[in-house]
Amino acid sequence: MYTKLEISHFRAFKTLTAAPLKRINLIAGDNNIGKTGLLEAIYLAHAEDPNLLQNLPALFRRVQSREHENPGTQDTTDNFWLWLFHRRELNNPWRISLTGTERTQTVTGSLRHQSTIGVMDFDRGASLSSAILQIGFGSEKRGPSFSLQGGLRLQEHIGQQKPGPVVTALSTRFQPPVYDAELVNTIAVRNEEEELIECLQLVEPRLTKLKYLKLPNHGYPYVYADIGFGRGKDLIPATQLGQGFARLLDLFATIMVNRTKILLIDEFENGLQHDALVPIWRSLGKMARARDIQIFATTHSYECIQAAHEAAAEGPDYDLGVIKLQWDRAKEVEAVVLDREMIETALNQHLEVR
């Protein structure tokens, strides 16, 4: 488990240190202060696989034609990759480091030129025809290189360290229904349906059964649920059960199938009714401890922080921290990590903690 996150010259962060990290880390702060950027930094530190790296632009943000567009187009170069550099200062390399009890995960990014021919001043609409974005993992300087000629293209990938823990990222967008169906099918093969159903009953207590079914003359399989609809004779498509159900299905099924160790969630409370947040955090915390998962989740919700605190206080160890991003005097972003005493004080006195 990681205990400290350090970032320099990445997105909104000139320099930032968040410590101590807990098993469950809620990331709070004003709009546009860098909460999602913090999730991207943690994901990027574990993206040694080129496929993971190329997924990054569409992971939490909007891109054009997400399902079909190559992540290495000029659009994502100009509108995503170059903005990983703090204030788009392309001459300042960025660095992300996660330090843990058993390992340190580090990634660096820098822009270099293959030649000076055709390279213009970046601040005046530079031609990037001879520039390379180089991302390296671990202590070695080599790493996956990206050509910025006509877009971003993965040139090579050289592994420098043992693969990091499995990272799973959940955005505010839902996966296609067929994705959920394949997750449920995998869980059924592993004979773990009861655990998944128990988690989903937090938002749909009538649920007794989940089925992976591809009906005759239908193009794709779907998840069907038994909630007593039609006097027990008919199953209902899970797509008809609302955003809260879809959110938890995506969350718990993905954790169970992917053997997740690092879980990133953008806007945790999205689609969830506030009364359900305490039992959801209770169940998620139990799963995180049993499966050795570390969670990083952004939130705008006071109720979400309050519910996570209540659930953590019931556990064997209080394993919650709130990473509050805020502006310092120089108008740079800093991270203040709130511990149990600080969170309790803020909640009891109705102080702003988001």
Backbone torsions as a table, in degrees:
resi	resn	phi	psi	omega
1	MET	NA	140.4	-179.0
2	TYR	-81.2	145.1	-179.4
3	THR	-116.2	-16.9	-178.6
4	LYS	-149.2	138.5	175.2
5	LEU	-118.5	128.3	178.1
6	GLU	-126.5	133.3	-178.0
7	ILE	-134.2	140.3	172.6
8	SER	-139.5	135.2	175.6
9	HIS	55.0	39.5	179.4
10	PHE	-123.5	121.4	178.6
11	ARG	50.6	-120.4	-175.8
12	ALA	-79.8	-2.4	-168.2
13	PHE	-109.8	110.4	171.4
14	LYS	-69.2	-54.4	168.3
15	THR	-144.1	141.1	-179.8
16	LEU	-153.0	135.8	174.6
17	THR	-129.3	129.3	175.9
18	ALA	-121.8	115.4	-179.3
19	ALA	-162.5	148.3	-2.3
20	PRO	-83.0	142.9	174.2
21	LEU	-82.1	149.6	-179.8
22	LYS	-113.9	-178.5	175.4
23	ARG	-65.8	-40.4	177.1
24	ILE	-115.6	121.7	-176.6
25	ASN	-125.0	113.0	175.8
26	LEU	-93.9	131.8	-177.6
27	ILE	-106.8	117.9	-175.9
28	ALA	-123.0	165.5	178.4
29	GLY	149.3	174.1	-177.6
30	ASP	-63.5	164.7	171.7
31	ASN	-60.2	142.7	173.6
32	ASN	62.0	28.9	178.7
33	ILE	-99.7	-13.1	175.2
34	GLY	123.6	14.8	-177.4
35	LYS	-62.5	-48.4	178.8
36	THR	-67.6	-35.4	176.2
37	GLY	-59.6	-34.0	177.7
38	LEU	-65.5	-41.7	175.6
39	LEU	-62.3	-42.0	178.9
40	GLU	-62.3	-37.6	179.1
41	ALA	-63.2	-44.6	-179.8
42	ILE	-65.7	-41.7	177.3
43	TYR	-62.6	-46.4	-177.5
44	LEU	-60.6	-34.3	178.8
45	ALA	-65.1	-17.4	-178.7
46	HIS	-112.9	12.8	-171.6
47	ALA	-98.8	47.9	177.6
48	GLU	-62.0	-32.8	177.7
49	ASP	-70.3	128.5	-179.5
50	PRO	-56.5	-33.3	179.4
51	ASN	-65.0	-40.5	177.0
52	LEU	-63.2	-40.6	-178.7
53	LEU	-64.6	-42.5	-178.1
54	GLN	-72.8	-17.9	176.7
55	ASN	-76.2	-16.3	-169.4
56	LEU	-59.0	-43.6	-176.6
57	PRO	-57.0	-36.7	-176.1
58	ALA	-97.6	5.7	-173.5
59	LEU	-66.2	-51.4	-178.5
60	PHE	-121.6	-6.3	-172.5
61	ARG	-121.9	167.2	-179.5
62	ARG	-83.8	132.7	170.2
63	VAL	-133.0	156.6	-179.3
64	GLN	-72.9	136.3	176.4
65	SER	51.1	56.2	-172.5
66	ARG	-54.1	-39.9	-174.6
67	GLU	-76.5	-20.7	-170.8
68	HIS	-120.3	-21.8	-172.5
69	GLU	-79.2	136.3	174.1
70	ASN	-65.8	126.8	-179.7
71	PRO	-60.5	-12.6	-178.3
72	GLY	-96.6	26.8	178.3
73	THR	-82.4	167.6	178.3
74	GLN	-61.0	-32.9	179.0
75	ASP	-57.1	-50.8	-177.9
76	THR	-72.1	-26.3	174.2
77	THR	-62.3	-53.6	-174.9
78	ASP	-74.4	-30.0	-172.9
79	ASN	-106.7	-0.4	177.1
80	PHE	-137.9	-65.6	-168.8
81	TRP	-61.0	-40.9	-178.9
82	LEU	-70.1	-20.2	179.8
83	TRP	-86.5	2.3	170.1
84	LEU	-70.0	-23.3	177.5
85	PHE	-78.4	131.8	-177.9
86	HIS	-55.3	124.4	-178.3
87	ARG	53.5	25.4	-178.9
88	ARG	55.2	34.9	174.8
89	GLU	-86.0	91.8	-167.4
90	LEU	-72.4	-13.3	179.0
91	ASN	-87.7	-6.5	179.5
92	ASN	-102.3	108.1	178.7
93	PRO	-60.7	148.5	176.0
94	TRP	-104.8	157.9	-177.5
95	ARG	-147.0	137.6	177.3
96	ILE	-129.6	130.8	-179.5
97	SER	-138.2	129.4	174.3
98	LEU	-114.8	120.6	-178.3
99	THR	-106.3	130.7	-178.7
100	GLY	-130.1	-179.0	-179.2
101	THR	-71.9	-24.7	-177.0
102	GLU	-119.4	-19.2	-177.2
103	ARG	-157.1	160.6	172.9
104	THR	-121.7	130.8	-178.3
105	GLN	-112.3	120.6	-174.3
106	THR	-131.8	140.3	174.1
107	VAL	-139.8	141.1	178.9
108	THR	-128.0	154.2	177.4
109	GLY	-140.2	135.6	179.9
110	SER	-146.8	156.7	178.6
111	LEU	-110.6	127.2	177.5
112	ARG	-131.0	165.3	-178.1
113	HIS	-109.4	136.1	172.2
114	GLN	-72.3	-32.0	175.0
115	SER	-157.9	169.6	179.7
116	THR	-92.0	-3.7	-178.1
117	ILE	-70.8	127.4	174.8
118	GLY	81.1	0.1	-179.4
119	VAL	-90.1	122.4	-179.7
120	MET	-103.8	176.1	176.6
121	ASP	-65.0	125.2	-175.3
122	PHE	-60.1	-36.0	-176.0
123	ASP	-73.8	-8.5	-179.0
124	ARG	-116.1	32.8	178.7
125	GLY	78.2	56.7	-171.9
126	ALA	-62.2	147.6	167.3
127	SER	-84.5	122.9	-177.0
128	LEU	-100.2	26.8	-172.9
129	SER	-64.2	-19.2	-179.1
130	SER	-125.6	26.5	-178.6
131	ALA	-106.0	149.2	179.2
132	ILE	-127.7	128.3	170.7
133	LEU	-92.9	117.5	-176.2
134	GLN	-113.0	124.1	180.0
135	ILE	-116.5	125.9	-177.6
136	GLY	-124.4	145.6	-179.9
137	PHE	-111.6	143.8	178.0
138	GLY	77.3	-156.0	-174.9
139	SER	-84.9	-15.5	-179.0
140	GLU	-76.6	150.2	179.0
141	LYS	-82.8	-24.0	179.9
142	ARG	-74.2	160.1	179.6
143	GLY	177.2	-167.8	177.1
144	PRO	-67.0	133.3	-179.8
145	SER	-111.1	146.7	-179.7
146	PHE	-124.6	126.6	173.2
147	SER	-82.0	131.7	179.2
148	LEU	-99.1	23.2	178.9
149	GLN	-87.9	108.4	-179.2
150	GLY	67.8	24.0	-178.8
151	GLY	126.6	-177.9	-176.2
152	LEU	-99.0	128.1	-178.6
153	ARG	-136.5	129.6	178.5
154	LEU	-72.6	120.7	-178.8
155	GLN	-94.5	-42.6	-176.5
156	GLU	-157.9	163.0	175.4
157	HIS	-143.6	120.9	-179.1
158	ILE	-122.1	117.9	-178.5
159	GLY	-75.6	131.0	-179.9
160	GLN	-112.9	-9.8	-178.3
161	GLN	-148.7	166.5	178.2
162	LYS	-61.4	143.8	179.8
163	PRO	-53.9	139.7	179.4
164	GLY	-77.2	178.6	178.5
165	PRO	-63.3	154.6	-177.9
166	VAL	-66.9	124.5	-179.7
167	VAL	-107.9	134.2	177.9
168	THR	-122.5	131.9	-179.0
169	ALA	-120.3	131.4	177.6
170	LEU	-119.8	120.6	179.6
171	SER	-95.6	-171.1	177.8
172	THR	-80.1	-10.0	178.0
173	ARG	-89.4	143.3	178.3
174	PHE	-86.8	147.4	174.8
175	GLN	-71.7	157.9	175.5
176	PRO	-59.5	149.9	-178.5
177	PRO	-55.6	-33.5	-179.1
178	VAL	-66.3	-29.4	176.4
179	TYR	-64.3	-46.3	177.1
180	ASP	-62.1	-38.2	-179.6
181	ALA	-61.4	-43.3	-179.9
182	GLU	-67.7	-34.4	175.6
183	LEU	-62.5	-48.1	-179.2
184	VAL	-62.7	-38.5	178.5
185	ASN	-63.2	-42.4	178.1
186	THR	-63.2	-42.2	179.1
187	ILE	-64.4	-37.2	177.7
188	ALA	-64.1	-41.2	178.0
189	VAL	-61.7	-35.2	179.3
190	ARG	-83.5	-1.7	179.0
191	ASN	60.6	43.6	-179.6
192	GLU	-117.3	19.6	-176.4
193	GLU	-61.2	-37.3	-176.7
194	GLU	-61.1	-39.9	179.1
195	GLU	-64.5	-42.2	179.2
196	LEU	-66.0	-43.9	179.7
197	ILE	-61.8	-41.2	178.4
198	GLU	-59.5	-39.1	178.0
199	CYS	-67.5	-41.9	-177.3
200	LEU	-72.0	-23.4	177.7
201	GLN	-66.3	-11.5	176.8
202	LEU	-64.6	-28.8	177.5
203	VAL	-114.0	-15.1	177.4
204	GLU	-138.9	82.3	-174.5
205	PRO	-64.3	-16.3	179.9
206	ARG	-78.7	-10.4	-174.9
207	LEU	-66.4	129.1	177.4
208	THR	-123.9	-16.5	-174.8
209	LYS	-158.3	146.1	171.9
210	LEU	-122.1	140.2	-179.4
211	LYS	-132.0	138.3	170.9
212	TYR	-95.3	113.0	-174.2
213	LEU	-137.0	139.2	169.1
214	LYS	-118.2	106.1	-174.9
215	LEU	-74.2	154.2	177.2
216	PRO	-55.4	138.0	177.7
217	ASN	68.6	11.7	175.2
218	HIS	-102.3	145.1	-175.5
219	GLY	-78.1	-28.7	-172.3
220	TYR	-135.9	154.6	172.7
221	PRO	-76.7	152.8	176.9
222	TYR	-133.9	164.6	170.6
223	VAL	-89.6	130.4	176.2
224	TYR	-117.6	144.6	-175.2
225	ALA	-122.8	143.9	173.5
226	ASP	-101.5	108.7	177.3
227	ILE	-124.2	24.4	-179.5
228	GLY	80.3	13.8	179.7
229	PHE	-70.5	136.6	179.9
230	GLY	66.9	35.6	179.5
231	ARG	57.2	35.0	175.7
232	GLY	83.0	-2.4	-177.0
233	LYS	-87.9	-25.9	-175.2
234	ASP	-119.6	146.7	171.3
235	LEU	-97.3	153.0	-179.0
236	ILE	-112.6	138.4	176.8
237	PRO	-59.9	135.7	-179.8
238	ALA	-61.8	-22.6	177.9
239	THR	-64.5	-14.7	-178.0
240	GLN	-97.8	7.7	-173.2
241	LEU	-102.1	10.1	171.7
242	GLY	93.8	166.1	-174.8
243	GLN	-68.2	-36.7	-179.5
244	GLY	-61.6	-44.4	178.5
245	PHE	-64.0	-45.0	179.8
246	ALA	-61.9	-39.4	-179.7
247	ARG	-62.2	-46.8	-178.7
248	LEU	-72.2	-35.5	176.6
249	LEU	-60.5	-47.2	178.2
250	ASP	-61.6	-44.1	-176.9
251	LEU	-64.4	-60.7	-172.5
252	PHE	-72.8	-38.5	179.7
253	ALA	-65.5	-39.7	179.2
254	THR	-65.0	-43.1	177.1
255	ILE	-58.3	-47.0	-174.8
256	MET	-67.3	-38.6	-177.0
257	VAL	-78.9	-41.9	-173.2
258	ASN	-82.0	-5.5	-175.1
259	ARG	55.5	44.9	-175.3
260	THR	-59.1	140.0	172.1
261	LYS	-118.2	-30.0	174.7
262	ILE	-122.0	119.6	-176.7
263	LEU	-113.6	123.1	179.0
264	LEU	-113.4	126.3	-177.6
265	ILE	-130.2	124.0	177.0
266	ASP	-93.4	127.6	-179.5
267	GLU	52.1	72.0	-173.9
268	PHE	-51.6	-42.5	-171.9
269	GLU	-75.8	-4.0	-175.5
270	ASN	-56.8	118.5	178.2
271	GLY	84.3	-0.6	-175.1
272	LEU	-107.7	133.3	177.4
273	GLN	-73.7	139.1	-170.3
274	HIS	-62.4	-30.5	179.1
275	ASP	-65.2	-22.4	-178.1
276	ALA	-89.3	-7.0	-171.7
277	LEU	-67.1	-38.4	-179.4
278	VAL	-63.3	-53.3	178.2
279	PRO	-62.9	-32.0	177.4
280	ILE	-65.5	-46.6	177.6
281	TRP	-64.8	-35.2	177.9
282	ARG	-61.7	-47.0	-179.1
283	SER	-69.1	-42.2	-179.8
284	LEU	-66.3	-39.6	177.2
285	GLY	-63.2	-41.1	177.3
286	LYS	-61.1	-44.7	178.7
287	MET	-65.5	-39.3	-179.8
288	ALA	-63.2	-41.8	178.6
289	ARG	-69.0	-40.8	-178.0
290	ALA	-68.1	-34.6	-175.6
291	ARG	-104.6	6.2	179.6
292	ASP	56.2	56.5	180.0
293	ILE	-107.1	139.3	173.0
294	GLN	-109.0	131.8	-171.2
295	ILE	-114.1	135.3	171.6
296	PHE	-126.8	119.8	-175.4
297	ALA	-137.2	133.4	174.1
298	THR	-85.0	153.6	178.4
299	THR	-155.6	148.4	170.5
300	HIS	-111.7	4.8	-167.2
301	SER	-105.3	123.9	172.5
302	TYR	-61.8	-41.2	-179.0
303	GLU	-64.2	-33.7	179.3
304	CYS	-65.7	-44.9	178.6
305	ILE	-65.1	-42.5	179.0
306	GLN	-61.6	-42.7	-179.6
307	ALA	-67.5	-41.9	178.7
308	ALA	-63.2	-39.0	177.2
309	HIS	-63.7	-45.7	-179.7
310	GLU	-61.4	-43.2	179.9
311	ALA	-67.3	-41.0	180.0
312	ALA	-65.1	-35.7	-179.8
313	ALA	-66.3	-22.7	178.8
314	GLU	-82.7	-19.1	-173.9
315	GLY	-75.5	172.5	-180.0
316	PRO	-65.0	-33.6	175.7
317	ASP	-134.0	141.1	177.5
318	TYR	-76.8	105.6	-171.6
319	ASP	-117.1	35.0	-179.8
320	LEU	-114.2	138.2	170.6
321	GLY	-135.4	147.4	175.7
322	VAL	-111.4	118.6	177.1
323	ILE	-91.3	103.9	-177.6
324	LYS	-94.3	113.6	175.7
325	LEU	-87.3	132.5	-178.0
326	GLN	-151.1	162.5	178.6
327	TRP	-82.7	137.9	172.5
328	ASP	-94.7	-173.4	-172.8
329	ARG	-64.7	-29.6	-178.8
330	ALA	-87.5	11.8	-179.1
331	LYS	61.2	34.9	169.6
332	GLU	-108.5	160.8	-177.9
333	VAL	-88.1	132.8	173.9
334	GLU	-125.7	160.7	-179.9
335	ALA	-115.1	127.7	173.6
336	VAL	-113.7	121.8	-178.9
337	VAL	-94.9	119.0	-179.4
338	LEU	-90.8	127.9	177.9
339	ASP	-92.7	-173.5	-175.0
340	ARG	-58.2	-46.1	-177.2
341	GLU	-62.7	-42.5	180.0
342	MET	-66.2	-41.2	-179.8
343	ILE	-65.2	-44.9	179.2
344	GLU	-60.5	-43.6	179.7
345	THR	-62.3	-45.2	-179.6
346	ALA	-63.1	-43.5	-178.6
347	LEU	-69.3	-41.8	-179.1
348	ASN	-66.1	-32.5	-179.0
349	GLN	-99.9	8.2	177.8
350	HIS	55.9	41.8	176.1
351	LEU	-86.2	153.7	-180.0
352	GLU	-69.8	124.7	-177.6
353	VAL	-125.5	-4.7	-177.9
354	ARG	-79.1	NA	NA
